[in-house]
Amino acid sequence: MTGDTKEVTAGALVLAALALVLIYLQGGQELASKATKGEYVVKAAFNRVDGLGEGAEVRLGGIKIGAVSTQTLDAGFRAQIDLLIDSDVKLPVDTSAAIHTDGLFGDKYVVLEPGGEEEYLKNGGRITFTQDAVIVSELLELIISQGKASRQKTNKGAN
């Protein structure tokens, strides 16, 4: 092997070892956080959850505090969502839930807004105040139709 080949090989091995150490450390942090944190289930019902998938984040104040665990339909065809919430986060019984989108076409996630009650949701508790997902395409259609209507009024007024 020439000197250049040895240097390239040594550099590649060092980078590979560094990558393995970082992967190991990251995996260890996740395992440690899961081992120290328990979770409890909170249920919520929505009319529409378009694009919200299992594993989607649950956020409070912009911080991830849980994840969507299951989605089912009830007898009234409403989407029933189970949320796994970190046990160190206590949610008042009047907490509300809304489905938001990360950016214009990003992933969907659940946002929780705590209420003011002093009693907290327990494992299996239900969030009764919910806001459905906003469908971006429907919102864009509404904006376009309002723009067209405004333009027609302007054109009629100019004639």
C-alpha positions as CSV (number, residue, x, y, z in Angstrom):
1,M,0.0,0.0,0.0
2,T,1.1,3.5,-0.7
3,G,1.2,6.3,1.8
4,D,-1.9,8.0,0.4
5,T,-3.9,4.7,0.5
6,K,-2.9,4.1,4.1
7,E,-4.0,7.6,5.1
8,V,-7.3,7.3,3.3
9,T,-7.9,3.9,4.9
10,A,-7.0,5.1,8.4
11,G,-9.3,8.2,8.0
12,A,-12.2,6.0,6.9
13,L,-11.7,3.7,9.8
14,V,-11.6,6.6,12.3
15,L,-14.8,8.1,10.8
16,A,-16.5,4.6,10.9
17,A,-15.5,4.2,14.6
18,L,-16.8,7.7,15.4
19,A,-20.1,7.0,13.7
20,L,-20.5,3.7,15.6
21,V,-19.7,5.5,18.9
22,L,-22.3,8.2,18.2
23,I,-25.0,5.6,17.2
24,Y,-24.2,3.7,20.4
25,L,-24.5,6.8,22.6
26,Q,-27.8,7.9,20.9
27,G,-29.3,4.5,21.3
28,G,-28.2,4.3,25.0
29,Q,-29.8,7.7,25.7
30,E,-33.1,6.5,24.2
31,L,-33.0,3.3,26.2
32,A,-32.2,5.2,29.4
33,S,-34.9,7.7,28.9
34,K,-37.5,5.0,28.2
35,A,-36.3,3.0,31.3
36,T,-36.7,6.0,33.6
37,K,-39.9,7.4,32.2
38,G,-43.2,5.5,32.4
39,E,-46.1,6.4,30.2
40,Y,-49.9,6.6,30.6
41,V,-52.7,6.5,28.0
42,V,-55.1,9.4,27.4
43,K,-57.9,9.0,24.8
44,A,-59.3,11.7,22.5
45,A,-62.0,11.6,19.8
46,F,-61.8,13.6,16.5
47,N,-64.0,13.9,13.4
48,R,-61.0,14.0,11.1
49,V,-57.4,13.0,11.7
50,D,-56.2,13.1,8.1
51,G,-52.5,12.4,7.8
52,L,-52.0,11.8,11.5
53,G,-50.2,8.4,11.9
54,E,-49.4,6.1,14.7
55,G,-46.1,7.3,16.3
56,A,-46.9,10.9,15.6
57,E,-45.6,13.3,18.2
58,V,-47.8,14.7,21.0
59,R,-46.5,18.2,22.0
60,L,-47.1,20.6,24.9
61,G,-45.6,24.0,24.7
62,G,-43.7,22.9,21.6
63,I,-42.0,20.0,23.5
64,K,-42.6,16.4,22.7
65,I,-44.3,14.7,25.7
66,G,-45.7,11.6,24.0
67,A,-46.8,9.9,20.9
68,V,-50.0,8.6,19.2
69,S,-50.2,4.9,19.9
70,T,-53.4,3.7,18.2
71,Q,-56.2,4.9,16.0
72,T,-59.6,3.3,15.7
73,L,-63.2,4.2,14.7
74,D,-66.0,4.2,17.2
75,A,-69.6,3.3,16.5
76,G,-70.4,6.8,15.4
77,F,-67.5,6.8,12.9
78,R,-65.3,9.2,14.9
79,A,-61.6,8.7,15.1
80,Q,-60.5,7.5,18.5
81,I,-56.9,8.2,19.3
82,D,-54.8,6.8,22.1
83,L,-52.0,9.1,23.2
84,L,-49.0,7.7,25.2
85,I,-48.0,10.6,27.6
86,D,-44.8,10.7,29.7
87,S,-45.7,9.9,33.3
88,D,-43.9,13.0,34.6
89,V,-46.4,15.3,32.7
90,K,-49.6,15.8,34.5
91,L,-52.5,17.0,32.4
92,P,-55.6,18.8,33.9
93,V,-58.9,17.1,33.1
94,D,-60.0,20.1,31.0
95,T,-56.9,19.8,28.6
96,S,-57.7,20.3,24.9
97,A,-56.2,18.6,21.9
98,A,-55.7,19.8,18.4
99,I,-54.1,18.3,15.3
100,H,-51.6,20.6,13.7
101,T,-49.3,20.4,10.6
102,D,-45.5,21.1,10.8
103,G,-45.3,23.8,8.1
104,L,-47.5,23.8,5.0
105,F,-47.1,20.2,4.0
106,G,-45.2,18.7,6.9
107,D,-46.1,15.9,9.3
108,K,-49.1,16.1,11.5
109,Y,-48.9,16.0,15.3
110,V,-51.1,16.5,18.3
111,V,-50.9,19.7,20.4
112,L,-52.2,19.7,23.9
113,E,-53.3,22.9,25.8
114,P,-53.6,22.4,29.5
115,G,-56.7,23.8,31.2
116,G,-57.0,25.3,34.7
117,E,-58.5,22.4,36.7
118,E,-56.7,21.1,39.7
119,E,-57.7,17.5,39.0
120,Y,-55.5,15.5,36.5
121,L,-56.2,13.0,33.8
122,K,-55.5,9.4,34.9
123,N,-54.4,6.4,32.8
124,G,-57.3,5.8,30.4
125,G,-58.7,9.3,30.9
126,R,-60.4,11.2,28.0
127,I,-59.7,14.6,26.5
128,T,-63.2,16.0,25.6
129,F,-62.1,19.3,23.9
130,T,-60.7,18.5,20.5
131,Q,-60.0,20.3,17.2
132,D,-59.9,18.3,14.0
133,A,-57.1,18.3,11.4
134,V,-57.1,21.2,8.9
135,I,-56.9,19.9,5.3
136,V,-54.4,22.1,3.5
137,S,-56.0,21.5,0.1
138,E,-59.4,22.6,1.3
139,L,-57.9,25.6,2.9
140,L,-56.1,26.6,-0.3
141,E,-59.3,26.0,-2.3
142,L,-61.1,28.4,0.1
143,I,-58.5,31.1,-0.3
144,I,-58.5,30.8,-4.1
145,S,-62.4,31.0,-4.3
146,Q,-62.4,34.0,-2.0
147,G,-59.7,35.6,-4.2
148,K,-61.8,34.9,-7.3
149,A,-64.9,36.3,-5.7
150,S,-63.0,39.5,-4.7
151,R,-61.7,39.9,-8.2
152,Q,-65.2,39.6,-9.7
153,K,-66.5,42.3,-7.4
154,T,-63.6,44.5,-8.3
155,N,-64.2,43.9,-12.1
156,K,-68.0,44.6,-11.7
157,G,-67.3,47.8,-9.8
158,A,-65.0,49.0,-12.5
159,N,-67.6,48.5,-15.3
